Amino acid sequence: MSASELAEEEERQRKRAPWGVIALVLLTGLALIRNGSGEFDVGPPQPASAAAADSRTPGGTFSNAPDPLPYSVVDRVRIPAIRVDAPVMPVGLDMDGWVDAPPPDDPNLAGWFTGAVSPGEKGTAVIVGHVDNMRGPAVFYGLGALKKGNRIEVLRKDGKTAVFEIYGIEVFAKSDFPGDRVYNSKGTPELRVITCGGGFSKQHGYDGNVVVFARLSEVR
């Protein structure tokens, strides 16, 4: 790694938000999707209890797990099981300290949180997206219907595709969001995909977050 590349990496590490901050953001109940309408005949699917990640063996590793990848900007995310194929834009924290979700007017757009690692790097990467907008379902409307073993493909600007295998899908109340459990690094490349879920009210919006837990299983 050259001196300029080393300096760039040190700057990225310095700018990364501590997970405690992100957990606090979610605990406010105002993170991610503040404009979900929730006004459909049938709401978004919710994770089945059998899909919960096993807290006794969180994540684990594959015997033939690929080596972590270097940093790269994210290009697209694909989740074949729910027909997601969406461009990804970088997002950070907005002026109020909330995770800054992609613009709600574009229903097929996801956001990669740049305060964490990039997907495929060692650590926990985070991709967020709307469950719906005022016109109907959005990019991660079907997230709660995923099952263990489904795949998430993250296409990176360096030409590599990081493939993650899902090992858990859960919905957590924003008022009691387990930030440490969701975000803490397992020492291997992990991915969390997050949208809103749970109950809905016009006054407060969605009261929970659907979280998909996945780990790197393949690099293409």
PyMOL commands that set and color helices and strands:
alter all, ss='L'
color gray80, all
select helices_A, chain A and resi 3-15+19-27+49-51+80-82+143-145+174-176+179-183
alter helices_A, ss='H'
color red, helices_A
select strands_A, chain A and resi 74-79+84-91+110-113+123-129+132-133+136-137+151-156+161-173+189-201+205-219
alter strands_A, ss='S'
color yellow, strands_A
deselect
rebuild
show_as cartoon
